[in-house]
Amino acid sequence: MEMVRACMRPAASASSGPRVLVLGGTGRVGGSTATALSQLRPDLNILIGGRNREKGMPLVSKLGQRSEFIHVDIRNSSRLKEVLEGVDLVVHAAGPFQRDDKCTVLQAATFTKTRYTDICDGVDYSWRAKSFHEQAKASGVPALITAGISPGVSNVMAAELVRTAKGESGGEPETLRFFYYIAGTGGAGPTTLGTSLLLLGEDVIAYDKGSEIKLKPYSGARNIDFGKGIGKKYVYLMNLPEVKSTHKNLGLPTVHALFGSDPFIWNWGMETFANFLPSVRVVSQINYYLRPGLLAPLTLWVKV
Ligand SMILES: NC(=O)c1ccc[n+]([C@@H]2O[C@H](COP(=O)([O-])OP(=O)(O)OC[C@H]3O[C@@H](n4cnc5c(N)ncnc54)[C@H](OP(=O)(O)O)[C@@H]3O)[C@@H](O)[C@H]2O)c1
């Protein structure tokens, strides 16, 4: 999780309550975020942003009078700037972030001086977003990027583990491995599964004794004990953003991320896609036909 700039400006519409726009609010993560925000802060006006009004209206009705649907395609910069005028905070959950070669929402937010956060989980996107640091600083808006579970919470967990390891041993940690295990089929939206499949078309960037290496996706199986109630599960190499950020920012020489799924047949499927599907375009289309699993227990392992 990267804090690009932390400074607050007064809410644009304080008299009627702050206005929060959730892009991708018609999806699973955006919809859950909007619901949680309205429960935590009933004074917020929550705008559900997306391309499909019919998909958004049930949530708008559920959230009540302070909510409305805003038709916006995040690829349309001028429309984005228009809808961000008068918005106090924009939450960007309209993935997939992989293969997106622009940061239209972040750029529009810095242009309109709107506070910004996203749940980006893509390596290239997150580093591109970081390159707007000076721009965000100049416009004086707080922009919190990659604030989801992975790499947001996982980076914070890694930083804490490294801090603890340094304190206990007095030495410098050498190796960090992220192990993720996903179970079930409900909860997350179709884009999340699409993302997992897109990742199978990407080389895995990892670090070995300080050198960047490229590895094959869904290779390097390990059997990891996730503890009581879950037990031992197989996990495989995936290209996840926390590998680069922990290597660069925490200074760990060796970092990898491995990911596994239940039921086990999903792992065979993922391995098969990684081995035999030649084109990422084909992989991305499968997005529409399969349902994803839930991001569940995450463990980290640090060797000092
Ligand atoms: N960082 C993390 O820990 C974390 C965890 C879970 C998920 N994610 C990421 O969060 C994203 C959302 O996941 P999800 O499970 O909520 O997926 P989802 O249910 O498919 O929701 C994505 C939403 O984005 C909207 N959208 C897509 N393209 C858009 C565009 N050009 N303009 C406006 N709206 C657009 C879609 O609406 P329409 O297509 O109907 O317009 C859809 O409602 C994914 O990229 C996923 O990888 C990150």
The ligand as an ORCA input file, in Angstrom:
! r2SCAN-3c Opt
* xyz 0 1
  N      -6.504     -5.883     -4.216
  C      -7.272     -6.864     -3.776
  O      -7.053     -7.433     -2.723
  C      -8.449     -7.299     -4.585
  C      -9.338     -8.241     -4.050
  C     -10.423     -8.622     -4.822
  C     -10.587     -8.082     -6.094
  N      -9.691     -7.200     -6.580
  C      -9.846     -6.625     -7.912
  O     -10.977     -5.786     -7.887
  C     -11.574     -5.754     -9.162
  C     -13.075     -5.978     -9.035
  O     -13.333     -7.298     -8.627
  P     -14.815     -7.836     -8.465
  O     -14.677     -9.187     -7.911
  O     -15.637     -6.821     -7.765
  O     -15.271     -7.895    -10.002
  P     -16.707     -7.636    -10.638
  O     -17.780     -8.129     -9.746
  O     -16.641     -8.175    -12.027
  O     -16.828     -6.049    -10.680
  C     -16.117     -5.223    -11.558
  C     -17.040     -4.062    -11.891
  O     -16.317     -3.084    -12.614
  C     -17.170     -2.554    -13.605
  N     -16.374     -2.095    -14.743
  C     -15.506     -2.832    -15.474
  N     -14.990     -2.083    -16.453
  C     -15.534     -0.835    -16.311
  C     -15.393      0.372    -17.031
  N     -14.601      0.468    -18.123
  N     -16.082      1.455    -16.611
  C     -16.900      1.381    -15.538
  N     -17.095      0.255    -14.818
  C     -16.421     -0.851    -15.217
  C     -18.057     -3.714    -14.022
  O     -19.302     -3.229    -14.421
  P     -19.892     -3.405    -15.912
  O     -19.013     -4.389    -16.650
  O     -21.283     -3.882    -15.704
  O     -19.830     -2.038    -16.460
  C     -18.198     -4.516    -12.735
  O     -19.405     -4.218    -12.068
  C     -10.850     -6.824     -9.991
  O      -9.933     -6.198    -10.847
  C     -10.136     -7.671     -8.961
  O      -8.969     -8.253     -9.488
  C      -8.637     -6.777     -5.843
*
